[in-house]
Amino acid sequence: MKKINKFLLAASLAVLGLSSAQAASLSISGTTAATVGQSFTLDVALLQPFDGERAGDELLAFGLGLSFDSSLLALSGVSLATAWSDDSALTGVPISGSAFPGVADAGQASLQLATLSFKVLGAGQAQVSLLSQYGAGNLNHGLVYLTAPTLDVQTGHSIALAVPEPASLALMLAGLAGVGLMARRRQG
């Protein structure tokens, strides 16, 4: 009888995912410097998405909050990777997606989630941060696995934002003036 009870307890813990030692981490990669008026993209991925998970597990959904200084950057778009359906309108979470069936553990070292597009509005040091707050009671946040508990993740990325140099601007204006003069000569 004790063997059956231990088996049922172990099976229950496995289904609830309480015995998992998750190691997935969130990553933002892309540009580290940009100038005012320029647009750029940042890629959001999970590194080691299934480390510490049971073989054959699946990532079903994710939800990530986004923060940045809106006086320096404007978010111009979020596009999810091919495997994901955009759930942001449904969940109210800026970066959220789901896949049914889920994305299976195929031994991948990374898993692309989304690409964020920004336009630079001002000069300074900008920080783009992604954060899930499932543990704080927001059920639409975190990494949702089939058999493991929901995992909270966070990461940040710094970008140096500068005003275009006057010399570059002067050179561009001189080039445009030269093109204008050549076009005028051809017409006359």
C-alpha positions, 0 to 999 in steps of 0.5 A: 500500500505504501508503494502505491501511495509513493507512486501516486505522490510522485506522479502527482508531483510530476504532473504538477511540475513540482520536481522540476529544476528549471534553467531557461533564461530570457535573452534580448539581443541586437543593437547596442547603439543608435542615433535619433531618428533611426529605427532598430530591432531587438530579438527576444529568445529563450536560452536553454528553454528545456534545461531541467525539464522532463524529456518531451515537455512542451512550452505552451505559452509565454507572457512578458511585460515590457518597460523602456523610457518612452521619452527616448524610444517608441515601440513601433512593433512586436512580431512573434516568431512563427511558432507563436500566435499573438495573444497580447489583445486577449491577455493585455500583456504586451508580449504574449503568445501561445502555441497549441500543440506547444513547442516541443523539446528538441534539444534546442539551445535557444528558442526565438519568441519575438522581435521588437521594433523601436524608433529612437526619439532622444539621446541618452542611455536607454534600457529595454527590460522584459519581465514576467510577474506570474509569482505576483499573481498575474496568470498571463505572465511567465513561461507556461510549460505542459508539465512544469510549473510556470517560470518567471523570467526577466532580462534587460538590454542597454542601448546608447542613443546619440544625436547625429553628428553635425559633420555627418549631417553637413556631409549629407546635406552637401551630397543632396545639394550636389545631386540637386545641382546635377539634376538642374544642369541636366534639365537646363 
